[in-house]
């Protein structure tokens, strides 16, 4: 069993890969299966450089641009919190500082995309066609490799078929000991 950060925190599972390997595609296919098994899944994604989820001309965008350091937009269907980091901040986001922003009472599992250097359990997404080395040979936190080339995975590390999303969901269920309908997630 993989231990969570604390008894109160949901377990974390990262998905790490070189750019272009298909982390987002895999997660887009995996999330409905996990959700369909009854799991409440949160996701933290590392974004590179400057990004914006708001659109110019929208009230929240204009208020943030006018100087609000935090803007919380809420409706009866969703809420979004945008927080500006100080000008010139060079530090990358810290995963454990982001986790505390999630509501643990609404989450059974936290999936993390990116943050490949964090010391958390991770599944590596690996495609030899990209010409990049396997990360699992240097990262002891990688617990499995989802790949289209299982023969390239070192002995002792589970090789998951990249195109068999149910097998990946089942592996997650087994690792975190999700019981009942969550023991073997089905669509």
N, C-alpha and C positions, 0 to 999 in steps of 0.2 A: 504494500500500500504506500502511496505517496502522501507524505504529511503536508498539511496546509501550513501557512505561515504562522497562524495561531489557531487556537481552538475556535475562535469566533469568525475567522476569515474563511470564505469558501476556498477550495483548492484552486491553484493556478496551474495552467498548462500553456506554455509558449509554443509558438510556431515560428521557426527560424529558417531562413534560407537566403541565398544570394538573390539579388534583384532578378526578376523575370522567371523565377522557379515556379510561381503559381500559388503563393501563400493565400492571397485574397480569394482566388478562384476556389481553392480547397475549402476555405472557411465558409464561403457562400454556399457550397454544397453540403457541408457538414452541419451548419447551424440548424437547418430545418429538421434534420434527423434527430439531433440532440433535443431540440425543442419538442418534436413529436413524441419523444420518449418521456416527456414530462419534466425535463430539466429546465431550470431557469438559468440562462446563460448570459453573462455579461462579457463584453469585449473591450479590450484596451488596445488601440492601434498606435504605433509609433509613426509619426508623419515627419517627413524630411522638409527642412526649410520652412518658408512662410506658407501658411495655408489659411483658408477662410471658409467657414461653413455657412456664413451669412452672405446675403447678396446686397450689393450697392442699391440704395434706394429704399430698402426695408428699414423700418423704424429702429430695430435692434442694431443693425449695422451702423446707421447714422449716429445713434446715441453712443455706441462704443467708439466710433471715430471722433466723436465730439469730446471724449475724455473719460468715459466711465471705464474703470479698471475691470469691473465685473458686470456682466449683463446676464440676467436669468430671464429666459423667455419661457412662459408656461401657458398651456392650454389644457382642455380636458382630455387631450389625447397624448401629449408629450411635453417634455421640458428639456431645455438645453441651457447649459451654463457656459458662457464664454468668458475666459479670464485672460487679460493681457499680461504678458510677462514684461518686466522692465526693459526699456530700450537698451539694446546692446548686450542683453544677457547671452552669454556664450554657452552656458551649461545646457546639456541635454536634459530632457525631463527625467525625473527619477521615478521608476516604476512604483516603488512602495509608497511614494507620496501620492500617486494617482489612485492606487488601490483604495486608500481610505476615503476617497470621494464617492465610491460606489456604496450602495445600500446593501449590506450583507444579508439583510432579511428578505431581499428580493432576488437573491442569487445563490445557485447551487454550485456553479462552476464559473471561473473567470478564465477566458481564453485571451492570450496576449499575442498580438501579431507584431513582429519586429522585436526590439529589445534583445537582440541575439546574444549580447554579452552578459545578460543578467543570469544570476545563479538560481534559476528556477527550472523545474522539469520542462523539457522541450521536446517537440517532435520536429525533426529536420525535414524539410521538403527538398528533395534532391533530384536533379535532372542532369545526368552526365553530359548531355548535349550542350549544356551551357559552358562546359569547359572549366568549371570552377571545382576546387577540391571539396571533399566531404568535410563538414564541420565537426561531425561526431568523433573524429580521430583526435581532436584537440579540446573538445568540450565534454567533460564528464557529466553534464546535466542533460545531455541529449539521451532520452530514454527509448527512442525509436526513430527510424527513418522511413518516411513515406516517399516512395520512389517508383519510377518506371523501369528501374534497373536493379532488382533485388540482389543480383550476384555481386554488385559493387559494394554492398554494405559489409563491414567487417563482422566476423564471427562474434556472436555474443550480444549483438545489438539487433533487436527485432526489426525486420524489414517489412513494412506495410505496403500493400499494393496501392499506389497513388490513385488509381482509377476505381478502387473499390471503397467507396465512402462508408458503406456499412461496416466493413472490416475495421476501418479507422475508428468509427464510432464505438464499435464493440471493444476495441483495445482501450479506449478512454474509459468506458464503463467498467472494465475489469481493473484498470489501474487505480481508479478512485473508489472502487467497491460500491458503485451505485446499485442499489437493490431493487427488487420488484421490477416494474417495467423499465427501470433505468439500467438494469444489469446487462441488458443486450439491446441497446437503442435500435429501434426500427422506425422506418418512415411512417 
